[in-house]
Amino acid sequence: MTARLADIAAQAGVSEATVSRVLNGKQGVAAATRESVLAALDVLGYERPVKLRRRSAGLVGLITPELENPIFPAFAQVIAQALTRQGYTPVLATQTPGGSTEDELTEMLVDRGVAGIIFVSGLHADTTADMQRYERLRGQGVPFVLVNGFSSKVRAPFVSPDDRAAMRLAVTHLAALGHRRIGLAVGPERFVPVQRKIEGFVRAMDEQLGLGAERAEEFVQHSLYTLEGGQAAATALLERDCTGVVCASDMMALGAIRAARQRGLQVPREVSVIGFDDSPLIAFTDPPLTTIRQPVTAMGQAAVRALLEEIGGTPAPHSEFVFLPELVVRGSTASFPSAAGRTETG
C-alpha cells in the first residue's frame, strides 16, 4: 500500500499524507487537491474507493479501425484518460477483419445511449465513402468528432496532424544528409492523409531537389498500412535505386528495413528509413527508428474538448484543428555514402 501511495502522490504532486486523507474521505483537503488525487488514481489505473466514485456523466464511444498498429491503442489511452477525468465512461469499439463495420459499431453505441462518439481514422478519411452516414448520425442528435481525415461534406470538428508539413520535415532531413533519390511508401490513394502526404512530398522534393511534380510522383509507392505493406512498397522503391525511404507509418517503416536487409543493404549505412507516428516502443527497434512524431496527446485531448463542447451545447467551429508534427532523429537515417565520401576527400 505504501508503494501505491507513493505512486499516487508523485502523480498528483502532493504528499502521501494528503493522498491518505483523500482515500479515507477525511476533511481538510482542498477540492482542487482532492480532484488531483482522484485523477491520479484514474491515470495510474487504480480503482477509486466506492464512496469516492462519481457517477458517470455518460458513455462516450471511441471507434478505431484496429488495435494491431500501436498508434491506435496510444490514441485510445489518451482519449479514454481525458474522458475519465471529465466524468465520462469511454466505450472502445474496434473493427476487426470479418467483424463489425464502422456503421454497425456506430449503431451499437447509439443504441446504448452514448453521449457522443469520437472516430479515429474512420470512413471520414476515405474519399470514396458515403459521408451521408455522418449527417444521419447528426440527425439522431449524437455529437461526434473525427480524428485523422477531413471532408468538407461533414459538419463536425476534425482533428488532424499536418501531413504536408510532416513530409517536408522528412524530405528536408534526408536531403540534408545528401540523399537525392528519396521514395515515399504510403497507403491506398483514396485516403485523405495519403493524398496530403503525397502533396507535401512532391512539393518538398521540388523545393529541396528541384524535381518537378511528375518526376517526384515516380518515387511514390502505394501499399497497405502494415509491416508487409511497407516491405512490398520499399522493395519497389529500392528497385528504383532509392537510398532514402519515407514511410506513412512506423509499421511500414519496419517493413522497409526488412526489405533493405533482404537485399543485403545495411540501415542506415546504405539506406535511410523514416517512419511516421512515433508509436510506443519504436525507439527500441534495431536500429532505433527515425520518425515523424504524431502529436497524439495534444490531438486526443483536443478531440475530447471539442466533443464535450458539442455535448454541452457550445460547439466548436465545424472546421479542422491541425497539429504540427515533429521530426525525431534516431538511428535509421545517416549520410548518403557518396556524400560522406566527398566530404572526407575534401
C-alpha positions as CSV (number, residue, x, y, z in Angstrom):
1,M,0.0,0.0,0.0
2,T,2.9,2.3,0.8
3,A,4.3,1.9,-2.8
4,R,0.8,2.7,-4.2
5,L,0.5,5.8,-2.0
6,A,3.9,7.0,-3.2
7,D,2.9,6.4,-6.9
8,I,-0.3,8.3,-6.4
9,A,1.4,11.1,-4.5
10,A,4.0,11.5,-7.2
11,Q,1.4,11.6,-10.0
12,A,-0.8,14.1,-8.2
13,G,2.1,16.3,-6.9
14,V,1.1,16.0,-3.3
15,S,2.3,14.3,-0.1
16,E,1.4,10.7,0.8
17,A,-0.4,12.0,3.8
18,T,-2.7,14.1,1.6
19,V,-3.4,11.0,-0.6
20,S,-4.2,9.0,2.5
21,R,-6.7,11.7,3.7
22,V,-8.4,11.8,0.3
23,L,-8.7,8.0,0.1
24,N,-10.1,7.8,3.6
25,G,-12.6,10.6,3.0
26,K,-11.2,12.9,5.6
27,Q,-11.9,16.6,5.6
28,G,-9.4,19.4,5.4
29,V,-8.3,18.8,1.8
30,A,-9.0,21.5,-0.9
31,A,-11.4,20.5,-3.6
32,A,-8.8,21.0,-6.4
33,T,-6.3,18.9,-4.5
34,R,-8.9,16.2,-3.9
35,E,-9.6,16.1,-7.7
36,S,-5.9,15.9,-8.5
37,V,-5.6,12.8,-6.3
38,L,-8.6,11.2,-7.8
39,A,-7.4,12.0,-11.3
40,A,-4.0,10.4,-10.4
41,L,-5.9,7.2,-9.4
42,D,-7.6,7.1,-12.7
43,V,-4.4,7.7,-14.7
44,L,-2.5,5.0,-12.8
45,G,-5.3,2.5,-13.3
46,Y,-6.3,2.2,-9.6
47,E,-9.9,1.8,-8.7
48,R,-11.4,4.6,-6.7
49,P,-12.8,3.7,-3.3
50,V,-16.5,3.0,-3.6
51,K,-17.6,6.1,-1.6
52,L,-15.4,8.3,-3.8
53,R,-16.6,7.0,-7.2
54,R,-18.5,9.7,-9.0
55,R,-21.5,8.9,-11.1
56,S,-20.6,8.7,-14.8
57,A,-21.7,11.7,-16.8
58,G,-22.5,9.2,-19.5
59,L,-20.9,6.9,-22.0
60,V,-18.7,8.1,-24.9
61,G,-17.9,5.9,-27.8
62,L,-14.5,5.6,-29.4
63,I,-14.2,3.8,-32.7
64,T,-10.9,2.7,-34.1
65,P,-10.1,0.7,-37.3
66,E,-7.8,-1.7,-35.5
67,L,-5.5,-2.2,-32.5
68,E,-2.6,-4.0,-34.1
69,N,-1.0,-0.8,-35.1
70,P,0.3,0.6,-31.8
71,I,-0.7,4.2,-32.7
72,F,-4.4,3.3,-32.2
73,P,-4.0,2.0,-28.7
74,A,-2.0,5.2,-28.0
75,F,-4.9,7.3,-29.2
76,A,-7.4,5.2,-27.2
77,Q,-5.4,5.6,-24.0
78,V,-5.1,9.4,-24.3
79,I,-8.8,9.8,-25.2
80,A,-10.0,7.4,-22.5
81,Q,-8.0,9.2,-19.8
82,A,-9.2,12.6,-20.8
83,L,-12.8,11.4,-20.8
84,T,-12.5,9.7,-17.5
85,R,-11.1,12.9,-15.9
86,Q,-14.3,14.7,-17.1
87,G,-16.5,12.0,-15.5
88,Y,-17.4,10.1,-18.7
89,T,-17.1,6.4,-19.3
90,P,-15.2,5.6,-22.5
91,V,-16.5,2.6,-24.6
92,L,-13.9,1.3,-27.1
93,A,-15.3,-0.3,-30.2
94,T,-12.8,-1.7,-32.7
95,Q,-13.3,-3.0,-36.2
96,T,-11.8,-6.4,-37.0
97,P,-11.4,-8.3,-40.3
98,G,-14.6,-10.0,-41.0
99,G,-16.2,-8.5,-37.9
100,S,-18.3,-5.4,-37.2
101,T,-18.1,-2.5,-39.6
102,E,-17.9,1.2,-38.6
103,D,-21.6,1.6,-39.3
104,E,-22.5,-1.4,-37.1
105,L,-20.4,-0.2,-34.3
106,T,-21.9,3.2,-34.5
107,E,-25.4,1.8,-34.4
108,M,-24.4,-0.4,-31.3
109,L,-23.1,2.7,-29.5
110,V,-26.2,4.8,-30.3
111,D,-28.4,2.0,-29.1
112,R,-26.6,2.1,-25.8
113,G,-27.3,5.8,-25.4
114,V,-23.8,7.2,-25.7
115,A,-23.5,11.0,-25.2
116,G,-21.1,11.3,-28.2
117,I,-18.7,9.4,-30.4
118,I,-15.0,10.0,-31.4
119,F,-14.0,8.4,-34.7
120,V,-10.2,7.8,-35.2
121,S,-9.1,7.1,-38.8
122,G,-12.6,6.2,-39.8
123,L,-14.6,6.3,-43.1
124,H,-14.4,10.1,-42.9
125,A,-10.8,9.7,-44.2
126,D,-11.9,7.7,-47.3
127,T,-12.8,9.9,-50.2
128,T,-14.8,7.1,-51.8
129,A,-17.1,6.6,-48.7
130,D,-20.6,8.0,-48.4
131,M,-20.4,10.9,-46.0
132,Q,-24.2,10.9,-45.5
133,R,-23.7,8.4,-42.7
134,Y,-22.4,11.2,-40.5
135,E,-25.3,13.5,-41.4
136,R,-27.7,10.7,-40.4
137,L,-25.8,10.4,-37.1
138,R,-26.1,14.2,-36.6
139,G,-29.8,13.9,-37.3
140,Q,-30.1,11.4,-34.5
141,G,-28.8,14.1,-32.1
142,V,-25.5,12.3,-31.4
143,P,-22.5,14.7,-31.3
144,F,-19.2,13.4,-32.8
145,V,-15.6,14.4,-33.6
146,L,-13.4,13.0,-36.3
147,V,-9.7,12.4,-36.0
148,N,-7.3,11.9,-38.9
149,G,-9.1,12.7,-42.1
150,F,-11.3,15.5,-43.4
151,S,-14.3,16.0,-45.6
152,S,-16.0,19.3,-46.4
153,K,-19.2,17.4,-46.7
154,V,-19.4,16.7,-42.9
155,R,-20.4,19.3,-40.4
156,A,-18.2,18.4,-37.4
157,P,-14.9,19.2,-35.7
158,F,-11.9,17.5,-37.2
159,V,-8.5,16.9,-35.6
160,S,-5.5,16.1,-37.8
161,P,-1.7,16.2,-37.9
162,D,-0.2,18.4,-40.7
163,D,0.6,15.6,-43.1
164,R,2.1,18.0,-45.7
165,A,4.5,19.5,-43.1
166,A,5.4,16.0,-42.0
167,M,6.7,15.2,-45.4
168,R,8.5,18.4,-45.7
169,L,10.4,17.6,-42.4
170,A,11.2,14.1,-43.7
171,V,12.4,15.1,-47.2
172,T,14.4,18.1,-45.9
173,H,16.2,15.8,-43.3
174,L,17.2,13.2,-46.0
175,A,18.2,15.9,-48.5
176,A,20.4,17.5,-45.9
177,L,22.1,14.1,-45.4
178,G,23.0,14.0,-49.1
179,H,20.2,11.7,-50.4
180,R,18.9,12.5,-53.9
181,R,16.7,9.5,-54.7
182,I,14.1,9.6,-52.0
183,G,10.9,7.4,-52.1
184,L,7.6,7.6,-50.3
185,A,5.8,4.4,-49.1
186,V,2.1,5.2,-48.4
187,G,-1.3,3.6,-48.1
188,P,-4.1,3.5,-50.6
189,E,-4.6,6.7,-52.6
190,R,-8.3,7.1,-51.7
191,F,-7.4,8.2,-48.1
192,V,-7.2,11.9,-47.3
193,P,-4.0,11.6,-45.2
194,V,-2.3,9.8,-48.1
195,Q,-3.3,12.4,-50.6
196,R,-1.9,15.1,-48.3
197,K,1.3,13.3,-47.7
198,I,1.8,13.0,-51.4
199,E,1.2,16.7,-51.9
200,G,3.7,17.5,-49.2
201,F,6.3,15.0,-50.5
202,V,6.0,16.3,-54.1
203,R,6.4,19.9,-53.0
204,A,9.3,19.2,-50.8
205,M,11.1,17.2,-53.5
206,D,10.7,20.2,-55.8
207,E,11.9,22.6,-53.1
208,Q,14.9,20.5,-51.9
209,L,16.0,18.7,-55.0
210,G,14.4,20.6,-57.9
211,L,12.3,17.6,-59.1
212,G,9.1,18.5,-60.9
213,A,5.8,17.0,-59.8
214,E,5.7,14.4,-62.5
215,R,9.2,13.2,-61.7
216,A,8.6,13.2,-57.9
217,E,5.5,11.1,-58.2
218,E,7.6,8.4,-59.8
219,F,9.0,7.9,-56.3
220,V,5.6,7.3,-54.7
221,Q,4.6,3.7,-54.0
222,H,1.2,2.8,-52.6
223,S,0.7,-0.3,-50.4
224,L,-1.1,-1.3,-47.2
225,Y,-0.5,0.2,-43.7
226,T,1.2,-2.9,-42.4
227,L,4.7,-4.3,-42.0
228,E,4.2,-6.4,-45.1
229,G,2.8,-3.5,-47.0
230,G,5.9,-1.4,-46.1
231,Q,8.1,-4.2,-47.1
232,A,6.4,-4.5,-50.5
233,A,6.5,-0.7,-51.1
234,A,10.1,-0.4,-50.1
235,T,11.2,-3.3,-52.3
236,A,9.7,-1.4,-55.3
237,L,11.4,1.8,-54.3
238,L,14.8,0.2,-53.7
239,E,14.5,-1.3,-57.2
240,R,14.3,2.4,-58.4
241,D,17.6,2.9,-56.6
242,C,16.2,5.0,-53.7
243,T,18.6,5.5,-50.9
244,G,16.1,7.1,-48.6
245,V,12.6,5.8,-47.9
246,V,9.9,7.8,-46.1
247,C,7.0,5.7,-44.8
248,A,3.4,6.7,-43.8
249,S,3.5,4.6,-40.6
250,D,6.1,3.2,-38.3
251,M,4.8,-0.3,-39.1
252,M,5.5,0.3,-42.8
253,A,9.0,1.6,-41.8
254,L,9.8,-1.7,-40.1
255,G,8.8,-3.4,-43.2
256,A,11.1,-1.1,-45.2
257,I,14.0,-2.0,-43.0
258,R,13.3,-5.7,-43.6
259,A,13.1,-5.1,-47.3
260,A,16.5,-3.4,-47.3
261,R,18.1,-6.2,-45.3
262,Q,16.7,-8.9,-47.6
263,R,18.6,-7.1,-50.4
264,G,21.8,-7.2,-48.4
265,L,21.6,-3.4,-47.7
266,Q,22.5,-2.0,-44.3
267,V,20.3,0.5,-42.5
268,P,21.3,3.3,-42.2
269,R,24.7,2.9,-43.8
270,E,23.3,2.2,-47.3
271,V,19.6,3.0,-46.9
272,S,17.9,5.5,-44.6
273,V,14.3,4.9,-43.4
274,I,11.9,7.4,-41.8
275,G,8.6,6.3,-40.2
276,F,5.5,8.2,-39.2
277,D,3.7,8.2,-35.8
278,D,6.4,7.6,-33.2
279,S,4.5,4.7,-31.9
280,P,5.2,3.3,-28.4
281,L,8.4,1.2,-28.2
282,I,9.5,2.3,-31.7
283,A,12.6,3.9,-30.1
284,F,13.8,0.4,-29.2
285,T,13.8,-1.2,-32.6
286,D,17.1,-2.1,-34.4
287,P,18.1,0.4,-35.4
288,P,16.1,2.9,-33.4
289,L,13.7,4.4,-35.8
290,T,13.9,8.0,-37.0
291,T,10.3,9.0,-37.4
292,I,7.8,11.9,-37.6
293,R,6.0,12.2,-34.2
294,Q,2.3,12.5,-34.5
295,P,1.2,14.7,-31.5
296,V,-1.1,12.0,-30.1
297,T,-1.6,13.5,-26.7
298,A,-2.5,17.0,-27.9
299,M,-4.7,15.7,-30.6
300,G,-6.6,13.2,-28.3
301,Q,-7.1,15.9,-25.7
302,A,-8.3,18.4,-28.3
303,A,-10.8,15.8,-29.7
304,V,-12.2,15.3,-26.2
305,R,-12.5,19.0,-25.6
306,A,-14.3,19.5,-28.9
307,L,-16.7,16.7,-28.2
308,L,-17.5,17.9,-24.7
309,E,-18.3,21.4,-26.1
310,E,-20.6,19.7,-28.6
311,I,-22.3,17.7,-25.8
312,G,-22.5,20.9,-23.7
313,G,-24.3,22.8,-26.4
314,T,-21.4,25.2,-27.1
315,P,-20.0,23.5,-30.2
316,A,-16.5,24.3,-31.5
317,P,-16.3,25.6,-35.1
318,H,-17.0,22.8,-37.6
319,S,-13.6,23.0,-39.1
320,E,-10.3,21.3,-38.9
321,F,-7.8,21.6,-36.0
322,V,-4.4,20.9,-37.4
323,F,-1.4,19.9,-35.2
324,L,2.2,20.3,-36.2
325,P,4.3,17.0,-36.2
326,E,7.9,16.8,-35.1
327,L,10.9,15.0,-36.6
328,V,12.5,12.6,-34.1
329,V,16.0,11.7,-35.3
330,R,17.3,8.3,-34.1
331,G,19.4,5.6,-35.7
332,S,17.7,4.7,-39.0
333,T,18.9,7.7,-41.0
334,A,22.5,8.7,-41.9
335,S,24.5,10.5,-44.6
336,F,24.4,9.0,-48.1
337,P,27.7,7.2,-48.5
338,S,28.9,9.1,-51.6
339,A,28.1,12.4,-49.9
340,A,30.1,11.3,-46.9
341,G,33.0,10.3,-49.1
342,R,33.1,13.6,-50.9
343,T,33.2,15.4,-47.5
344,E,36.1,13.3,-46.3
345,T,38.1,13.8,-49.5
346,G,37.6,17.5,-49.4
